[in-house]
């Protein structure tokens, strides 16, 4: 499992990727990382591609809200 801790729109988030297809978006609550959104995407071949796709999903969620 790989993860990145990032700041996005003044929020501290963690993006977790299993290295193949599954992602978890997490937020810190009570000192622990808690999933708030999970998704699957096939065909991702690199860490950079995974991180970019996760940011695309985060942006889409914000636009839909």
N, C-alpha and C positions, 0 to 999 in steps of 0.2 A: 504494500500500500504506500503510495506516495502522497505527500500533502504539501500545500503552500499556504502560508499565512500571509494575508494581504490586507491592505487598507483600500476600501472602495466607498466613495461618497461618505467619508468620515466614519465608516463602520469597519471594525476589525472582523474579518471572516477567515475561515479556513476552507480550502478546496481540497477534497480528498479524492484520489483516483486509484483504482485497483490495478492500473497498468494495462488494462485491456478495454473495458467498456463501461464500467460502473463508476458513477460520481456521487459524492455526498457534499452538499454545501452545509457548512456548520457555523454556528455562532457561539460565543462563550456565554455560558449561564452558570453562575455559582462556581466558577473556577473549572468548569468542565466544558468540553466541546460537545454541542448538541446538534444533531441533524435537523435542518429545517426544510431541506429540499433534496431529493434524490432523483437521478435520471440516468439513462443509459444511452450511449452513443457508440456505434460500431465503426471500425475503420480508422481509428486514431492510432498513429504510428510513433509519435514522439511526445516527450514531455511538453515541448513548446506548443504543439498542436492541441494537446489536452488542456493546457492552461488557457490558450486563446478561446477554445470552444466553451470552456466553463465561464469565461467572462462574457461571451456572447449570450449564454443562457441567463446569466445574472442581469444583463442589460435588457433582454426580452422580458424577464419577470418584472423589472422596474417599469418598463413601458406599459405593461398590461395592468399594472396596479392603479 
